[in-house]
Amino acid sequence: MSFNYFVKSKNSIEKPFVLLTFDDGPDRNTTPIILDVLKDFNVTAIFFVIGIKAKKEQHLIKRIIEEGHFIGNHTASHPPLFALLSAAKVEKEINELTAFFTTLEMESNLFRPPIGYTNPIISRVVNKLNLNLIGWNKRSYDTVIRNPKVLSNRLVSLSKPGSIILLHDNLKQTALALKPFLELSSQKGITFANKEQINLYLNEKNM
C-alpha cells in the first residue's frame, strides 16, 4: 500500500500528530483493555475490524463508536490470500461487512486490505465502492514482539510526527504494552491526533 502503485492510500498523517490504528479485532479479551487505556489517556484511534468477529462482539463495535473512535472495514473474513481473489469475491468480502455496519446504523468508507496488499483487481473494487484506503508508515511488529516492555519501547521510538502506527487489538502483548507506551509518550510530549484532526485528515484528498 505504501507505494501507492495500484491505488492511492493515506500512509501518513499531518505533522506533528501520531495516529494509532488497530487491525484484526474486535476481541472480547483484549479490545476492552485497549479501549480502557485509550479512554484514560484521551487518545483516539481507528479500528479496522473483521466482519466475523464484529458480528460476535457487536457491543464492542458500538463501544468503539460511542467512545469517539473510528471504524474501518478489514473485510468479512480476512482471507489470507485476499490478493488472489477475483473482483467479485473482493467486493463480496467488503460489502458483507459494510452491510453489517448498516444493521448497526453506522457507516464507514474506511478500508484497509488484509496484510496491506493491493493489486489492479483490488484497485478497481476500491474505486468502484469509493473507499478511503488507510495505510501506515510505522509497523509495530506486535505480532512477533511478545514482550510488552520491548513493544512499548519500540512504539515510543516509532512515534515520530506524522506517524501512522499499525497495531493489532487482538493481541495480549499489545493490550499490555499500550498503557506504558502512552505513559512514556506523555512524558516525551508526543501528540496524538484527536477526533477532529482525524476527521480533517480523512476528508482530505489523497496526495
KEKE-3310 file (N, C-alpha, C; in steps of 0.2 Angstrom, whole numbers, plus 5000, padded with zeros to 4 digits):
npx = (5004:5010:5017:5008:5005:4996:4983:4978:4983:4981:4995:5002:5000:4996:5009:5011:5006:5002:4995:4986:4982:4972:4971:4962:4953:4936:4941:4936:4943:4955:4952:4943:4952:4961:4953:4949:4962:4965:4954:4957:4969:4964:4965:4962:4958:4959:4950:4951:4941:4936:4924:4917:4921:4917:4903:4901:4904:4896:4894:4906:4909:4900:4904:4916:4913:4905:4914:4921:4930:4936:4929:4934:4934:4939:4938:4926:4930:4944:4953:4967:4973:4969:4973:4973:4960:4946:4938:4924:4924:4932:4924:4913:4918:4921:4908:4900:4903:4901:4887:4884:4888:4878:4867:4869:4866:4877:4890:4904:4918:4930:4944:4955:4965:4968:4983:4988:4990:4989:4982:4978:4965:4960:4961:4952:4940:4940:4939:4927:4918:4921:4930:4940:4956:4967:4983:4999:5014:5023:5027:5022:5026:5020:5015:5025:5033:5033:5035:5029:5035:5046:5040:5032:5043:5047:5036:5036:5048:5044:5035:5035:5033:5019:5017:5009:5004:5004:4995:4988:4973:4969:4979:4987:5000:5000:4989:4994:5005:5001:4997:5010:5016:5009:5010:5024:5024:5017:5026:5036:5030:5024:5012:4995:4983:4967:4949:4944:4955:4958:4946:4947:4959:4955:4946:4953:4959:4967:4985)
npy = (4994:5006:5011:5016:5011:5004:5008:5023:5027:5033:5036:5042:5055:5072:5082:5088:5076:5060:5044:5031:5015:5000:4983:4968:4965:4965:4959:4950:4949:4957:4969:4977:4980:4988:4999:5004:5009:5019:5027:5032:5040:5048:5046:5045:5033:5022:5008:4994:4982:4965:4956:4944:4943:4955:4953:4944:4951:4963:4973:4978:4984:4994:5001:5006:5015:5024:5029:5038:5034:5028:5017:5005:4995:4979:4968:4954:4941:4941:4935:4925:4924:4935:4944:4937:4934:4935:4949:4949:4942:4949:4961:4956:4952:4964:4971:4963:4966:4979:4980:4974:4984:4993:4988:4991:5004:5012:5019:5017:5022:5019:5009:4995:4983:4966:4962:4972:4972:4976:4977:4977:4972:4973:4987:4992:4988:4995:5008:5008:5006:5018:5019:5024:5022:5017:5017:5014:5020:5016:5001:4991:4978:4970:4958:4949:4953:4948:4953:4964:4976:4978:4980:4991:5001:5001:5006:5019:5024:5023:5033:5046:5063:5064:5050:5035:5022:5004:4992:4978:4974:4962:4956:4950:4955:4968:4974:4974:4982:4995:5004:5008:5013:5024:5031:5034:5041:5053:5059:5062:5071:5068:5070:5065:5063:5070:5067:5077:5081:5069:5067:5078:5075:5062:5067:5074:5076:5062:5062)
npz = (5000:5004:4993:4984:4972:4964:4969:4977:4994:5011:5020:5030:5043:5045:5052:5068:5072:5079:5074:5080:5074:5074:5069:5065:5075:5082:5099:5112:5124:5123:5117:5125:5135:5128:5124:5136:5141:5131:5133:5146:5143:5134:5120:5103:5090:5075:5071:5062:5058:5058:5049:5054:5067:5072:5071:5081:5092:5094:5104:5107:5095:5095:5107:5103:5094:5101:5110:5103:5093:5077:5065:5053:5038:5037:5029:5028:5032:5032:5022:5020:5007:5001:4991:4980:4976:4965:4957:4960:4972:4981:4981:4988:5000:5006:5005:5012:5026:5026:5025:5037:5045:5042:5048:5061:5061:5057:5047:5036:5026:5026:5023:5024:5017:5020:5026:5019:5006:4989:4972:4954:4953:4966:4967:4957:4963:4975:4970:4963:4974:4981:4991:5006:5007:5020:5025:5033:5040:5050:5057:5070:5073:5082:5081:5082:5092:5108:5121:5132:5137:5129:5117:5120:5122:5109:5102:5107:5101:5088:5087:5079:5073:5061:5060:5056:5065:5064:5073:5082:5089:5094:5101:5116:5120:5115:5121:5134:5132:5129:5139:5146:5135:5132:5143:5143:5131:5135:5144:5135:5127:5116:5103:5100:5087:5088:5088:5079:5072:5065:5058:5049:5042:5036:5027:5018:5001:4993:4992)
capx = (5000:5014:5020:5003:5006:4989:4978:4981:4981:4984:5000:5005:4996:4999:5013:5016:5002:5003:4989:4986:4977:4972:4968:4960:4948:4937:4942:4932:4948:4960:4950:4941:4958:4964:4948:4950:4968:4964:4950:4961:4974:4961:4968:4958:4961:4955:4950:4949:4938:4935:4916:4915:4922:4912:4896:4901:4906:4893:4894:4912:4909:4896:4908:4922:4910:4902:4919:4924:4935:4934:4929:4936:4932:4945:4935:4922:4934:4951:4956:4975:4975:4964:4976:4972:4953:4943:4935:4918:4925:4934:4919:4909:4921:4920:4901:4897:4905:4898:4880:4883:4888:4872:4862:4870:4865:4883:4893:4911:4921:4937:4946:4962:4965:4972:4991:4990:4991:4984:4983:4974:4958:4958:4960:4945:4934:4940:4937:4920:4915:4923:4933:4946:4961:4971:4989:5003:5021:5026:5024:5024:5028:5017:5013:5031:5036:5029:5037:5026:5040:5050:5035:5031:5048:5048:5031:5039:5053:5041:5030:5038:5027:5017:5017:5003:5006:5000:4994:4983:4970:4968:4985:4988:5005:4998:4985:4998:5010:4998:4997:5016:5018:5006:5013:5030:5023:5015:5032:5040:5027:5021:5005:4991:4978:4961:4944:4943:4960:4957:4941:4950:4964:4951:4942:4957:4960:4973:4990)
capy = (5000:5012:5013:5019:5009:5002:5013:5028:5027:5038:5032:5047:5060:5078:5083:5084:5071:5052:5041:5024:5011:4993:4978:4961:4964:4966:4953:4951:4949:4962:4975:4981:4983:4994:5004:5007:5013:5024:5032:5035:5044:5053:5045:5042:5028:5019:5001:4990:4976:4959:4955:4938:4945:4961:4951:4941:4956:4969:4978:4981:4989:5000:5004:5009:5021:5028:5032:5043:5031:5027:5010:5004:4989:4975:4963:4950:4935:4942:4929:4926:4925:4941:4947:4932:4933:4938:4955:4948:4939:4955:4965:4952:4952:4971:4973:4959:4969:4986:4978:4973:4991:4996:4985:4994:5011:5016:5018:5019:5021:5017:5002:4993:4977:4961:4962:4978:4971:4979:4974:4980:4970:4977:4994:4993:4987:5001:5014:5007:5007:5024:5018:5028:5017:5020:5013:5015:5021:5013:4994:4989:4971:4967:4951:4945:4955:4946:4956:4971:4981:4979:4983:4998:5005:5001:5011:5026:5026:5024:5039:5052:5067:5061:5043:5031:5015:4998:4988:4973:4974:4955:4953:4951:4959:4974:4977:4976:4987:5001:5009:5010:5017:5031:5035:5037:5046:5059:5062:5064:5076:5065:5072:5061:5066:5069:5066:5082:5081:5063:5069:5083:5070:5058:5071:5077:5072:5059:5066)
capz = (5000:5005:4987:4980:4965:4961:4972:4982:5001:5015:5024:5035:5045:5046:5057:5072:5075:5078:5073:5081:5071:5076:5065:5066:5081:5090:5103:5119:5130:5123:5114:5131:5139:5124:5124:5143:5141:5126:5136:5151:5140:5129:5113:5098:5086:5070:5072:5056:5061:5054:5050:5058:5074:5073:5072:5088:5098:5092:5109:5106:5089:5097:5111:5099:5091:5107:5114:5099:5089:5070:5062:5046:5035:5036:5026:5032:5035:5032:5019:5019:5000:4998:4985:4974:4975:4960:4959:4963:4979:4984:4983:4992:5007:5008:5005:5018:5032:5025:5026:5044:5048:5041:5053:5067:5060:5056:5040:5036:5019:5028:5021:5024:5014:5024:5025:5016:4999:4983:4965:4950:4954:4972:4965:4953:4968:4979:4966:4962:4980:4983:4998:5008:5010:5026:5026:5039:5039:5055:5058:5077:5074:5089:5080:5083:5099:5113:5127:5132:5138:5122:5112:5122:5120:5101:5100:5108:5096:5081:5087:5076:5069:5055:5060:5057:5068:5063:5079:5082:5096:5096:5104:5123:5121:5113:5126:5140:5131:5127:5145:5147:5129:5132:5149:5141:5126:5138:5147:5130:5123:5109:5102:5096:5084:5091:5083:5074:5067:5061:5053:5044:5039:5032:5022:5013:4995:4993:4988)
cpx = (5004:5016:5015:5003:5000:4983:4981:4978:4984:4989:5004:5000:5000:5003:5010:5012:5005:4996:4990:4980:4978:4968:4966:4956:4941:4938:4940:4937:4952:4957:4947:4947:4961:4959:4949:4956:4967:4959:4953:4966:4971:4964:4963:4961:4956:4955:4947:4947:4936:4927:4914:4916:4918:4905:4895:4901:4903:4894:4901:4913:4905:4900:4913:4919:4908:4908:4924:4929:4932:4934:4930:4935:4939:4943:4930:4925:4941:4955:4964:4977:4970:4967:4975:4965:4951:4939:4928:4919:4928:4929:4914:4911:4920:4912:4898:4897:4901:4890:4879:4883:4881:4866:4863:4869:4871:4885:4900:4914:4928:4939:4953:4962:4969:4979:4993:4992:4986:4986:4978:4966:4956:4957:4954:4939:4934:4938:4930:4916:4916:4925:4939:4951:4966:4977:4992:5010:5026:5023:5027:5028:5026:5015:5019:5034:5032:5030:5034:5030:5044:5046:5033:5037:5049:5042:5033:5044:5050:5037:5033:5032:5026:5016:5010:5005:5002:5001:4989:4979:4967:4973:4986:4994:5004:4994:4989:5003:5007:4999:5004:5019:5015:5008:5020:5029:5021:5021:5036:5037:5024:5014:5001:4985:4971:4956:4943:4948:4960:4952:4944:4955:4960:4947:4946:4958:4967:4979:4992)
cpy = (5006:5015:5017:5017:5008:5006:5017:5027:5032:5034:5036:5052:5066:5079:5089:5078:5064:5049:5033:5020:5003:4989:4972:4960:4964:4959:4954:4951:4955:4969:4980:4984:4989:5000:5008:5012:5019:5030:5036:5041:5049:5053:5042:5038:5026:5012:4998:4983:4971:4957:4949:4939:4950:4958:4947:4946:4963:4974:4981:4986:4995:5004:5009:5016:5026:5032:5036:5040:5030:5019:5010:4996:4985:4968:4958:4944:4936:4936:4930:4927:4930:4944:4943:4931:4937:4945:4954:4946:4945:4960:4962:4953:4959:4973:4969:4963:4976:4985:4977:4980:4994:4994:4988:5002:5015:5015:5020:5018:5020:5010:5001:4985:4972:4961:4968:4977:4974:4976:4978:4978:4973:4984:4996:4992:4993:5007:5014:5008:5014:5024:5023:5023:5021:5015:5014:5017:5018:5006:4992:4983:4968:4960:4946:4947:4953:4949:4963:4977:4983:4982:4990:5003:5006:5006:5018:5028:5027:5031:5046:5057:5065:5054:5040:5024:5010:4994:4983:4973:4967:4952:4955:4956:4967:4978:4978:4981:4994:5006:5012:5015:5024:5035:5038:5042:5053:5062:5065:5070:5074:5067:5068:5064:5065:5068:5071:5082:5075:5064:5073:5079:5066:5061:5074:5073:5068:5063:5062)
cpz = (5000:4998:4982:4973:4961:4963:4977:4989:5005:5020:5029:5037:5045:5052:5062:5075:5074:5078:5075:5077:5073:5071:5068:5072:5078:5093:5110:5125:5129:5121:5120:5134:5135:5124:5131:5143:5136:5129:5142:5149:5135:5122:5109:5093:5080:5071:5065:5058:5055:5055:5054:5065:5076:5075:5079:5094:5096:5098:5109:5100:5091:5102:5108:5096:5096:5110:5109:5094:5082:5069:5055:5044:5034:5033:5031:5035:5035:5029:5018:5012:4997:4992:4979:4972:4968:4962:4962:4971:4983:4986:4988:4999:5010:5010:5011:5025:5032:5027:5033:5048:5048:5046:5060:5067:5060:5049:5041:5029:5020:5026:5022:5022:5019:5021:5021:5009:4994:4977:4961:4951:4961:4971:4962:4958:4972:4976:4965:4968:4984:4990:4999:5011:5015:5027:5033:5036:5044:5057:5065:5078:5080:5088:5082:5090:5104:5120:5127:5133:5132:5117:5114:5120:5112:5099:5101:5103:5089:5081:5085:5073:5062:5055:5060:5059:5067:5070:5078:5089:5098:5100:5111:5124:5120:5118:5132:5139:5130:5133:5146:5141:5130:5138:5147:5135:5129:5141:5141:5125:5116:5109:5097:5093:5087:5086:5078:5069:5063:5056:5047:5039:5034:5026:5017:5007:4996:4989:4982)
residu = (MET:SER:PHE:ASN:TYR:PHE:VAL:LYS:SER:LYS:ASN:SER:ILE:GLU:LYS:PRO:PHE:VAL:LEU:LEU:THR:PHE:ASP:ASP:GLY:PRO:ASP:ARG:ASN:THR:THR:PRO:ILE:ILE:LEU:ASP:VAL:LEU:LYS:ASP:PHE:ASN:VAL:THR:ALA:ILE:PHE:PHE:VAL:ILE:GLY:ILE:LYS:ALA:LYS:LYS:GLU:GLN:HIS:LEU:ILE:LYS:ARG:ILE:ILE:GLU:GLU:GLY:HIS:PHE:ILE:GLY:ASN:HIS:THR:ALA:SER:HIS:PRO:PRO:LEU:PHE:ALA:LEU:LEU:SER:ALA:ALA:LYS:VAL:GLU:LYS:GLU:ILE:ASN:GLU:LEU:THR:ALA:PHE:PHE:THR:THR:LEU:GLU:MET:GLU:SER:ASN:LEU:PHE:ARG:PRO:PRO:ILE:GLY:TYR:THR:ASN:PRO:ILE:ILE:SER:ARG:VAL:VAL:ASN:LYS:LEU:ASN:LEU:ASN:LEU:ILE:GLY:TRP:ASN:LYS:ARG:SER:TYR:ASP:THR:VAL:ILE:ARG:ASN:PRO:LYS:VAL:LEU:SER:ASN:ARG:LEU:VAL:SER:LEU:SER:LYS:PRO:GLY:SER:ILE:ILE:LEU:LEU:HIS:ASP:ASN:LEU:LYS:GLN:THR:ALA:LEU:ALA:LEU:LYS:PRO:PHE:LEU:GLU:LEU:SER:SER:GLN:LYS:GLY:ILE:THR:PHE:ALA:ASN:LYS:GLU:GLN:ILE:ASN:LEU:TYR:LEU:ASN:GLU:LYS:ASN:MET)
# end
